């Protein structure tokens, strides 16, 4: 269930409202002159590290450390 509050009240208690949204997961609609202007929702959770998110998605085939015998012109 979403709740709503006027922008002035939100401004005065912004940090408290953000903590409540994070703790409960319930969005808050912020209104201005009775009309909805913004919606505060909990942030989506992200993996701790990008490498963890990509774990298992790459397969190394062959020797990736030894130099190759091919000339390569990076400026071309």
C-alpha positions in Angstrom: 0.0 0.0 0.0 1.4 3.4 -1.0 1.1 6.4 1.2 1.2 10.1 0.1 2.4 13.3 1.7 2.6 16.9 0.7 6.0 18.1 -0.6 6.5 20.5 2.3 6.0 17.7 4.8 8.4 15.5 2.8 11.0 18.3 2.7 10.9 18.6 6.5 11.2 14.9 7.1 13.0 13.6 4.0 15.7 11.5 5.8 13.1 9.9 8.1 10.8 9.1 5.2 13.7 7.6 3.2 14.6 5.3 6.1 11.0 4.2 6.4 10.7 3.4 2.7 14.0 1.4 2.8 12.8 -0.5 5.9 9.3 -1.3 4.9 9.6 -1.4 1.1 6.4 0.7 0.8 6.5 3.6 -1.7 5.5 7.1 -0.8 3.8 9.5 -3.3 4.9 13.1 -2.9 2.2 15.7 -3.8 2.2 19.3 -4.7 -1.1 21.2 -4.5 -2.8 17.8 -4.2 -1.3 16.4 -7.4 1.3 13.6 -7.4 4.7 14.9 -8.6 7.1 12.2 -7.4 7.2 8.7 -6.1 9.8 7.5 -3.6 10.5 3.8 -3.9 13.1 1.5 -2.4 16.3 1.2 -4.4 16.7 -2.1 -6.3 19.3 -4.3 -4.8 22.6 -4.7 -6.7 25.2 -7.4 -6.5 28.0 -6.5 -4.2 30.6 -6.5 -7.0 30.3 -6.4 -10.7 32.6 -9.4 -10.9 30.2 -11.4 -8.8 27.3 -10.5 -11.2 29.4 -11.8 -14.1 30.6 -15.0 -12.4 30.3 -18.0 -14.6 29.4 -16.0 -17.8 32.9 -16.1 -19.4 34.9 -19.1 -20.5 38.7 -18.8 -21.1 39.9 -21.0 -23.9 43.6 -21.4 -24.5 46.6 -19.5 -23.2 45.7 -15.9 -22.5 49.1 -14.9 -20.9 51.7 -15.8 -23.5 52.5 -13.2 -26.2 51.4 -13.8 -29.7 53.6 -13.6 -32.9 51.3 -11.3 -34.8 52.2 -7.6 -35.3 49.3 -5.4 -34.3 49.0 -1.8 -35.2 46.7 -0.1 -32.6 46.8 3.3 -34.4 45.3 2.0 -37.6 
